[in-house]
């Protein structure tokens, strides 16, 4: 996904999958910034936007491929604007670049898993940082987990689903890394960001143990419409897995102001701390919904999920276990 030629744009990241020929990928090398609160521990806002040489130093000044990446912080900005949309502040630059990072991870990891055993594995660069910076890692120096971390958690799960468009058609894939067959209905539909469904069908989803299967292929004429996306849901036993695919780049979709609702249970004492269940729903399509944990608490709170999209009418419950009972839970979206 990461360009290695000056002529390659970040916006073409999905199309470039058709050129992948590896039987084992030893380095999926992708980067995105740390959350803004982390960056403000070693940068001023004026360093972050517009990104200057101080931000560049903390992103990592790198002499390799200078004609492609003379400044890696500008590479992050290009990815943010070409995939997600324009940036005009420290917050929008950080949010858009984190989303672009996660989207590239989604595409590349989903591709490798969907081609098992044609591809036998993939390794990520990299997991965490050893100093205060804002680049390749998925967990930063302070312990904050970037959106890319949660995307990886989803796509490295024993059972997973993905939607691809490697060539002309849109394809649905089931992935199973367990040693047991997995089966259950797969619901597929074309929906717009307001929740209007244009067509839907239910497929029989079967994925043998330790394998991946292409379930179905759809022609472009079947997946079109303004602000529309292809949605699949696989219910395999107790697991409910889902994936969305927008034919357009996200910067070209007219997402609206999030209409989120949330309710939080009273903290309950459990082994290891206090458990709080947060039920989140949305009236419209919302990108990268997350529970905002202050940086001072990130090492004291464990979440079951974070940084996920919600479709209209969808309800998701996130469980938090914290060292101390939480008095307040903030639910936000990266895309304002």
Buried (B, 14 or more C-beta within 10 A) or exposed (E): BBBEEEEEEBBEBBEBBEEBEEEEBEEBBBBBBBBBBBBBEBBEEEBBBBBBEBBBBBBBEBEEEEEBBBBBBBBBBBBBBBBBBEBEEBBBBBBBBBBBBBBBBBBBBBBBBBBBEEBEEBEBBBEEBEEBBBBBBBBBBBBBBBBBBBBBBBBBBEBBBBBBBBEEBBBBBBBBBEEEEBBBEBBBBBBBBEBEEEEEEEBEBBBEEEBBBEBBBBEEEEBEEEBBBBBBBBBBEEBEBBBBBBBEBBBEBEBEEBEBEBEBBEBEEEEEBBBBBBEBBBBBBBBBBBBEBEBEEBEBBBBEBBBBBBBBEBEBEBBBBBEEEBEEBEBBBBBE
